[in-house]
Amino acid sequence: MKIAFISYEFPPETGYGGIGTYTYQISKALSARGHHVEVFSSSPDKEVLNVEIENSVILHRVKADKRSIFSERIVDIFQKRNAIIGFDLIESPEYCAEGLAVRKAFPSVPMVVKLHTPVFLVKKLNNFYTKQPLKKQVKKILGQKTYNKQNDRDYQLVKNADAVCSPSFALTEILKKEWNLNGVEIITNILVPEETYFSIPISENDCTIITYIGRLDVRKGIKSLIEAIPVVLKKHPGVKFRFIGGDGDAPNNGGSMKEYILSVLHKYAPNLEFIGYIHHNQIANYISDTGIFVIPSIWENYPYTCLEAMSAGKAIIASKNGGMKEMLEDVNGGLFIDPLRPKEIAKAILSLIENPKIRAQMGTSNREKIQTWSHEIIKKIEGYYDKTISNKNKPANNLISSW
């Protein structure tokens, strides 16, 4: 197959989050299977075309320093490449409707939309602790919705795609309610970790470092985590909490989240370590001495943070909201917490600190799952793409939809 991925994010230049990591992982895996794969992404300051990267993936970067202009700017580059290659299939994330302009320009090319987390849900989670304006509060009391899906570009892209898939059941349930979206296939995200992850020892030694990886955002559950930290340190004062990820906004848009953490936990500053954003190739170097991963997101779809922790052989404390329960429950790979209950988070951390055998068992089960599942996933992805292309080519589906 000849496959085009549209993704504003793609490492290293724009490897901001999970969409970039996903696109990097799946493009490499498919190319390694013999498919022709091209990625259409962005650069903050220059245009770079036809660059061959790992596993013979072809990368194109259009100059776009913000997502709002990316969708339109990628069309000309895609048009030129499609005239040469003749792509069998396009995949785009729903987030910020990155593939919408290409979809409008090339409706005859089959398009898969992969659900990550739509903008309306991200905004809702980021504003979780923000007091709503009086007008919105009144509308809520009166039962009026302030969100209209018909004006949502993410929704427009999804409804005009040929196929829609999600890595988690959790997200499909939300979009059934909000978008009346049905028929979504579950295709889990793929991770083929570097060998450095698998070489990290699984140990029952004293647990002295607890790690959080992700942007320091409200929706990632940071507020509850920092309320849990004093409870843990009261009993285990030698433990250090390591934060890996870029800075975000404090609650109520109150400036830097890092500064907010330091102000709330100023008494415990020696127990806090901030690494900042690092390239994914460096992550293994920073987590080998970690005893426990904490991922307390208010809601999360199918985070690569969790997959990376699993491949590293770590026990995980994860939010029960979203897809992480689907990722860990079948192998008993972690403890699930309510991300709005700091005491519950603290209790889970203390439980794993004080039970090294359980920590090691969880880590072993998590690693074994990651080691065996990537080949099955890639075959499922290939079958899903084949089916999408075949369905598009049926005579009844050759009509071009109007916009």
Secondary structure, DSSP 8 states (H G I E B T S, - for coil): -EEEEE-S-BTTTB--SHHHHHHHHHHHHHHHTT-EEEEEEEESS--EEEEE-GGG-EEEEEE-SSHHHHHHHHHHHHHHHHHHH--SEEEEESGGGTTHHHHHH-TTS-EEEE-S--HHHHHHHHTTTS---HHHHHHHHTT--S--GGG-HHHHHHHTSSEEEES-HHHHHHHHHHH-----EE--------HHHHTS----S---EEEEES-B-GGGTHHHHHHHHHHHHHH-TT-EEEEES-B-B-GGG-SBHHHHHHHHTGGGGGGEEEEE---GGGHHHHHTT-SEEEE--SSBSS-HHHHHHHHTT-EEEEESSBSHHHHHGGGT-EEEE-TT-HHHHHHHHHHHHT-HHHHHHHHHHHHHHHHHHHHHHHHHHHHHHHHHHHHHHSGGG-S----
